[in-house]
Amino acid sequence: MQERTADFIASDEQWSTHNYHPLPVVIASAEGAWVTDVDGRRYLDFLAGYSALNFGHRHPALVAAAVEQLGKVTLTSRAFHHDQLGAFCRELAELTGTEMVLPMNSGAEAVESAIKVARKWAYRVKGVPEDTAEIVVAGSNFHGRTITIVSFSTDPVARADYGPFTPGFDIVKYGDAQALEAAIGPRTAAVLVEPIQGEAGVLVPPAGYLAEVRRLCDEHGALLIADEIQSGLARTGSLLALDHEGVRADLYTLGKALGGGILPVSAVVGSRAVLGVLKPGEHGSTFGGNPLACAVGRAVIRLLATGEYQNRSAEFGAHLHARLTELIGRGVAEVRGRGLWAGVEISPGGPAGREASEALMARGVLCKETHDTTLRVAPPLVISREDLDQGIDAIAEVVCR
C-alpha cells in the first residue's frame, strides 16, 4: 500500500507546476482547521483559501446538506429542471445583490463563461464589429489554466508550449489606472480584474484603483468583470473583496468556497442586462447546477447570509496582520492582504518559499509558497484564536533570524 501511495506522489510531482507543486503529505482525514495524514500526524491548515475550504473541513451543515441530497437525486439530464436549481440561483443572487446566476463547476469555467458573455454583449448591445472585441486584463493575473485563459497570462510557466494563443486580450500593469486608461477604447468589451491577486502573492491594488477601473468602464461603455474566485465569499472580511472599495461589478465570477470544500461549484453572477444576452441553448454545462452542487451551494449561502464568517475574517484577520507585521525587518520584507488572507514576503537571504513551506510542514503547519519568495496564508474561517497564533508562531520560527 505504501509503495502504491509513493507512485501516486511521484506522478503528482511529474505533472504539477511550480505554483501547484504538492507538499509530500498524504491526507487521510480532516475536520475543522486540522487535517491528518495516513500515519496519524495532524497538521494545521493554513492554506484553506487555496484549497477552497473557507468554512473548514467537514463543516457539519455542509456535510448534512450533501448527505440529505445524496438520498434524493444527485444528477439530472439537462432536459429536466430540479428542485434545487431555482432556489440556488435566487439565493445566490440575493446574497450578492445581483439579478441572474449562471452555475458552472470550476473557477476556470466561470471565467471562460464570463468572457463569452462579455463578447456577446459587446456585439449585441455595445455594437462592436463582429470578431473585434477586446478584453483588458491585468498582468500577473491568475484566472485558470484553459488555453484561452493562459493566452492572457504573463507567467511563462503557464504559457510555455501551449500556443498558438487566443487573440482579443490586452494586458496592462495591475494597479496602474493610467495604463488601463490608455488601453481601453471603443472595441473594449470588458475589463477583467482580480480585486486582490492571490496567485501573484496576495497583491492589494492601490487605494482608489478599483473605483477608477469602474469609472473608466462607465466612461467607455465597457463591462467590469471581477474575478472573486479566491477573494470572494468572506475571505477578506467582507462578502466580496470589491465591497471594501464600495465598487460594484457588472459580472462576478465565484468558485472555490462556493462548494464549501465538499465538491466543485462555481458561478457567474451579474445583471440581467448583461447575463441576459445568453438565450436558451446558447451556453450550458453537463454538470453545472446539478442537484448535489446546488444543495451544498445553498448551505454555503445560508452560512454567509448570517454575516458571521465575514465578521470572523475581519476580526481574526486584523489579529493575523498585526502579528505578521511585527515580523517585518526580522526575516519578513512585507505583509500584504486583507482579512484572513495574507502574503508574507520573505526577506532576501531568507529561506525560499518552498523551503519555508516544508519547514512549516515539519512543524505541523501546512502553508504554500507562490513565486518563490512569498508564503500565502489563508486559514479556514472557523479557526480558533489559539490555532491561529500557533500557525503564526511557526511562521516566525521559520522565517525570522
Sequence and secondary structure as in RCSB ss.txt:
>XXXX:A:sequence
MQERTADFIASDEQWSTHNYHPLPVVIASAEGAWVTDVDGRRYLDFLAGYSALNFGHRHPALVAAAVEQLGKVTL
TSRAFHHDQLGAFCRELAELTGTEMVLPMNSGAEAVESAIKVARKWAYRVKGVPEDTAEIVVAGSNFHGRTITIV
SFSTDPVARADYGPFTPGFDIVKYGDAQALEAAIGPRTAAVLVEPIQGEAGVLVPPAGYLAEVRRLCDEHGALLI
ADEIQSGLARTGSLLALDHEGVRADLYTLGKALGGGILPVSAVVGSRAVLGVLKPGEHGSTFGGNPLACAVGRAV
IRLLATGEYQNRSAEFGAHLHARLTELIGRGVAEVRGRGLWAGVEISPGGPAGREASEALMARGVLCKETHDTTL
RVAPPLVISREDLDQGIDAIAEVVCR
>XXXX:A:secstr
 HHHHHHHHHHHHHH  GGG   S  EEEEEBTEEEETTS EEEESBTTTTT TT BT HHHHHHHHHHHTT S 
  TTS  TTHHHHHHHHHHHHT SEEEEESSHHHHHHHHHHHHHHHIIIII   TT  EEEEETT    SSHHHH
TT   HHHHTT  S    EEEE TT HHHHHHH  TTEEEEEE SSBTTTTSB   TTHHHHHHHHHHHHT EEE
EE TTTTTTTTSSSSGGGGGT   SEEEE GGGGTTTS  EEEEE HHHHTTS TTSS  SSTT HHHHHHHHHH
HHHHHTSHHHHHHHHHHHHHHHHHHTTBTTTEEEEEESSS EEEEE TTS  HHHHHHHHHHTTEE EEETTTEE
EEB  TT  HHHHHHHHHHHHHHH  
